[in-house]
Amino acid sequence: MSLKKDRSRGKNRVEKKGKSLKLGDLESIRLDIDRTDTLIHKYLIDRANLVQKVAQAKIYGKGRKIGMYRPTREYDILNRRILKHQGLFPIESVISVWSELFSGYRSLQGQLKVSHLKADEVLVRRHFGVCTRYNLLKDYRGVIDALLKEESDVAALPFPSKKNKWCTELLELKTINIVGSAPFNLSKQPNLLLLSKQKLEYSEVNIVFMILKVRNDILNKVLTYLIDNSFVCNQHYSLDKDNSYILFSTKVHSEKKINERINRLRNERTFKVKLLPKVLGGYSVFKRDT
């Protein structure tokens, strides 16, 4: 019997009995729960077998497994589950369960290594689960260096702020990109951004970050221009007495769209200097947020 049919049978029994449930009825419902548990576990095993087949089909290079961690794929899977979710079971619990499932299934392809700061330990461990190896470091440069030296596969860093200006380091680093966010949030701004040497996989809806070096004498004009053209100006950082960095972002549906917007910026003649933004990467957004 399928999980769907088995659940339906148990639900119907409860609805028919209503408030007249007796001890014998409860025992029968518990048997239905046991059967459901058995089916859930069977499907967990079936999915593990499929994941192993995927792992065997992947290409290996230089001793590192390619594509072991795919944050966009995980968001897409979870997004589908959330959109179809019904009933009283808390959505937060659904997210937590799938976080651990992702951790376990990832481990079938190898152990993911994540570097992070002490202050973010709880969030990072909840997001990546028990089957992940963690590398706790004292500052953001150490977290990024661990990624550069391949001591970790993923770096988790706080969402950029005036204090957390690690994003300015990415301007000179050609091999590191923002590829995801944590934790899985339905509507809030993520606490952490996830960095990797892989490129961002675009989902149906994405927040993409860019960084731009500008002269201080035109900083306010550039900020106004970006806001007027539907960009979000996340932060701006002083580089020296003459120059600043602007971190800004936008919501797009494809890599093609972000390239079009970048090209329009580069061809803008308002400022008499050429704007040269760099795409840093981004993260997937739940459809419910759009």
Buried (B, 14 or more C-beta within 10 A) or exposed (E): EEBEEBBEEBEEBBEEBEEEBEEEBEEBBEEBEEBBEEBEEEEEEEBBEEBEEEBEEEEEEEEEBEEBBBBBBBBBBBBEBBEEEEEEEEEEEBBBEBBBBBBBBBBBBBEBBBBBBEEBEEBBBBBBBEBBEBBBBEEBEBBBBBBEEEEBBBBBBBBBEEEBBBBBEBBEBEEBBBBBBBBBBBEEEBBBBBBBBBEBBBBBBBBBBBBBBBEBEBBEEBBEBBEEEEBEBBBBBEBEEEBBBBBBBBBBEEBEBBEEBBEEBEEBEEBEEEBEBBBBBBBBBBBEEE
